[in-house]
């Protein structure tokens, strides 16, 4: 049963990308990283917005 679940997640996981962005804190000026899972066709849209 567990092998079926892993196989289906691997097949569907190729439609998404993990996007890591740096964001500067206005309060301290330090950089932090935000990680999000985004569909492949919306990666450029996600990166272009601030």
N, C-alpha and C positions, 0 to 999 in steps of 0.2 A: 504494500500500500504506500509506503513512504517513497519508494522509487517513482511511482506514478506522479505524486505531488511535485517532486523535484523536477521531473521531466517537463511537466506542464509549465512550471515557473520559468524554466530556462527558455522555453519556446516563446512565451509571452514577454519575457524580459528584454528581448532584442528590440522592442518597439519604443523603449524608453532610454533616456540618457541621464546620467548623474551630472549636474552642473554645479560647479563650485565658483562662487564669486567673492571678491574682496569688497568689504564695505567699511568705510571709514567712520568711526564714531565721532559725532560732533562734540560730545561732552569731553572726551579724553584725547581725541586725535589718534587713537590707536586703530589699527586695522583688525578686522575680524573676518572670518570666513563663514559664508552661508552655503549650505548644501541643499539642493532640491532635486527631486526626480521630475523630469519634464519629458513629454512625448517628443520623439525625434523631429517631427515636423514643426515644433514650436521653440526649438532651442535658440535660433537667431532672434526671434521675437522677444524671448525672455532676456537674452543678453543685451538687447538694444535698449530696453526700458531701464530706468534708474530708480 
